[in-house]
C-alpha cells in the first residue's frame, strides 16, 4: 500500500535515489549525494515542507512531487496566485500504478488551497523557485523533451504546452572563429571587462541563484566607461560531473536598446567564448524562447547548435 505525506528531514537520501532513477535525460544532473538538494532546494528561504509531497511504500520512498509559487511583479515576495509544479518523479519500478497521478492531484490541491488561480507545470523564469542548477541546464526551461515521459503525462492530465524554450550548446574545443567585418570597428570603440557578481538583482533573483556565483562580461565604451552590453556566465558544476566535461552556462544577455543590430552582442559573445575556452571549459550552453528569432540567429552565428527543447505546461 502506498502512503502519501509531506516532506520530513530524513527524506533527502531517498529523494536523491528517486531523482537519479527517474531523471536520466541529458538535462538533469546526477546527484552524487543528498546535500546537493540542500543547496538548490531546501535552503531557499521560502521552502515549505508541506509543498513537497512524497509517496512511501513499506517505509521506502517511491515518488515525490514538489510544488511552489512564483514572485510578485516587483520580485520582492511570493505571489500565491501563480502555482508551479516544479518536479514530479516516480521510480521506474513503480510507474503505471497511479502514483504519479495521485501525487499531481495532491500538489494541485495544495496550490489551490493556498490561493493559486493559475497552475503551471515546469519552471521558467521568473516562475522558477527551485532546482536551478540541477535541472534544465543553463537556465530553467520547463520540462525538457529529452525527458520523454513528462509531456505525455501532463497532457493526459489536462495540461497543454504554454511556453517553449530552445536549448543551445557549443563545444569549446573547436576553434572560436567568428568572422564579422564590424568587429574591427567595435574593438576600437569598446572594451570587454570581466566583473565578479554583485548582488544587485531582486530578492527573488538572489534566492533563485542561491550559492551560484555568475561572472559578468561587460562591453563598455572606451570614452565614457558606460556599459552598452552584458552577459553573465556561471560554472555548471553539477552538470559538468554528469556530462564528463567542464560546462558553463550563459544568462542575461543584454544590449542597450539604441545600439542593437550593430553586432555588439555577437562581438561580446565571441570574446566571452574565447575567454571561456582559455579557462579550459569544454561546453557552453544558453537558452532562448522559440519566439526570439534574433537570439537564434545570434547563437547560430557563433557556433551554437540546438540540442533540446523545454516546455512549460498550463492547466
N, C-alpha and C positions, 0 to 999 in steps of 0.2 A: 504494500500500500504506500502511495506517495503522499507525503505531508507537505504543506506549504507554510512558510513562516518568514518573518523578517530576518535580516542580517544579524549575526552575532559575531563577537570579536574573535571567536575561534574558527570562523569560516574561511579566511583568506587562503590557506593551503588548498582547501577543496575547490575554491573558486578558480585558483590558478590551474589546477588539474583540468577542470571543465574547460577553461579558456584554451589550453593547449590542445585538448582533444577536439574542440569544436571549431576553432578559428585556425584553419590550416592554409588559407589563401595567402597570396603574396603581401597583402596589405595589413596583416596582423602580426605584431611582434610576438615571438615566443617568450613566455615568461620563465626566466631561469629560477626565480624564487618569488614568493608572495609579496615581498617588500616592494616590488615594482608597483603593485596595486595601491600600496600605501601612498606612494609618491603621486600617482596620477589619478587617484580616485578618493581614497579615504581622507587624505589630508586637505581636501578642499573645504573651505570654511562653511559651505552650505550643504555638505554631505549629511544626509538624513538616513539613518539606518532603516527606517520604515519604508524607504523608497527602493531598497534593494531586497527583492523577494527571492527566496531560494526554494527549490524542490528537493526534498530529502526522502530517501527510501532506506529504511532499516539503518538509520544513522549515517548514511553516506549521501553526500550531495550529488545530485544527478542533473541539475539545471539551475539557472538563475536568470532573472531579468532585472534591469536597473532603469528606473525612470527618474527624470529630473525636470527642471524648469529653466526657461531662458531668462534673460535680463530685461529690465525696463528699457525705455528708449534711451535714457542717458547712461545706461550701463552702470548704475550706482547700487542696484539691489535686484533681487529676484522679482520677476513678474509672473505670478502663478496662473495667469490666463493662458499661457502657452506651455504645454507639456511635451516632453520628448521621451520616447522610448530609446534610450541610448544604446543598450546592448541586450540581446536575448540569446542564450546559449543552452543547449541540451546535449548531454553526452550522446555520441552516435549510437551507443548500445541501448539508449532509452528513447530514441526518436520513434515517431509514428504511434505513440501511445497517448497522445492528447496532452502531454506535459507542457509543450510549448504553447499550445492554445490556452491552457489554464493560466500559465504564467503571464501571457499577454493580457488576458482578461483581468487578472488581478492588478496588473500595472495600470491599465486603463482606468479601472475603478479607483485606484489610489490617486491618480492625477485628477480625476473628475471631482472626487471628494474634497480636494484641496483647491478647487476653483478653475481647473483647466477647461477652457472652452474650445481650444484647438489642440489636437494631438498630432505630433509628427513622429515618424519612426526614422531614426538616423540623425546623427549630429551634423550640423552645418553652421558655420559661423554666422551670426553670434549665438545660435542655439546649440552650443556645444559644451555643456557643463563638465563633462567627464571624458576620459580616455584619450585626450590629445596626447600624442607621444607614444602610444602603444597600438592604436588602431587608426587606419585611414591613410597613414603616410605623413607627408609633409604638412598637411592641414586636416581639417575634418570635412570629408566629402559626402557624408551619409554612409549608407551600406554599399559596399563595393560589389561590382558584378562578379569579381573573382570569388566572392563568397556566394556560390551559385544558389544556395537554398534560401537566402534571405528574401529576395524579391518575390518569388512564387509564394512563399509562406505568408508574407504580408498581404499580397494581393488576394489570397484566399480568404483573408480576414477583413476585407473591406477597405484596404489601403490602396492608394493609387500614386504613381510616381508624380512628384510635385516639382522638384528641382534636380538638375543633373549637373554633375561636375566631372570634368575631364582631368585625368591624371597623366602627367608627362614626366619622362625621365631622360637623363643624358649621362652616358658613361664618360668619365673624365680621363680615362687612359687614352682616349682618342685626342688628337691634336685640336686645340681650340683655334680654329681658323675661321674667322667671321669677316669676310670681305665686305666693305661698305665704303664708298667714296666719301661719305660725310665724316668719317672718323678723324681724318687728319685735321679738319677744321675744329672738331669738337675737342680734340686734345689741346689745342691752343687756347680754348676758352674755358675749359673745365678741368678740375682736379677730382680724383676719387679719394675719399677719406674713409677709413675703417674705424668705427667707434664701438666701444662696448655698449651693451644695452643699458639704457637709462629708464627707470620706472616712471614713465610719463603717460602710459596708457590709462584707460579707465580701470576702475576697480574690477570689473568683470574680466577684462583682458589680462590683468595681472593674475587673477585667480586661475584662469584657464591655462596660462603659461606655467604657473607654478614655479618649479625649480629649473625649467628650461631657460637657458640664457642665450637669446639670439644676439648676433653681432650685426650692426647696421653698416651697410655700404651706402655712402652718400656722395652724390655728384654735386660739386659746389662751383659757383662762378669764381674764377681767379681774381677778378677785380673787386668783387663785393664780399666774397665769402658766403654768399647766400646759397642755401640748398635748393636745387632745382629738380632733383630726382633722388629716390632712395629705395632700398630693398633690404630685407633682413634675411639672415641665414642662421640656421640652428643645426647643431650636430644631432643626427637622428640615432642616438646611442643604441636604443633597444632594437631598432630596425637594422642597424649595422651588424649586430650579432646574428639576426635572422637571415640577412642577405649575404653574410660572409664577406662583406666589404664595407669600408667606412663610407657612410652616406651622410648627405647634408640636404636640408630642406629649405626652400625659399618661401618667404612670406612678404606680404605688404609691399608689392612693387608699385611705386607711385611716381608720376611725373607731373610737374607743375602744369596747370591747365593751359597756360598761354604758350607752352613750349612743346606741346605734344606733336607727334607726327614729324619730328625733326631728327629722329634717330637716337635720342638721348637714352631711352630705355634699352635699346639694343646695345648701345655703347657701354652702358653701365653693366648689363648682364654679361657681356663679353669679358669685361675687365674682372668682374666678380668670378666668373668661371675659371679664368686663368689663375687668379689668386687661390681658389679652392683646389685647383689641380696642383699647385705648388705646395699646398698643405697636405698632400697625399690622400685626399678624398678620392674615392673611386666612383661615386654615383651621386648625382644631383636630381632632386625631384621638386616639381612645382605643380600647382593645381589652378584651374580656372573654370568658370562657368561655361557651359556649352554655348551660351549666347554671346560670349566675349570673343568675337572673331579677331579683334586686334591682338588679344593675348595669344590666341592660337597661332596667328601669323608670326608674332614675335618669337614664340618659343621654337617654332619650326625653323626660323631663320638662324637660330643659334645652336641648332643641332639636337633639340629635344624631339622625342617621339612619344606618341600616346601609348600607354601601357595598361590603362584600366579606366573604368567609369564608376563614379559614385552617384548614388541616388538617395534623395530624401523622399519619404512617402508621407502622405497626409490622409487622415481618415475623416 
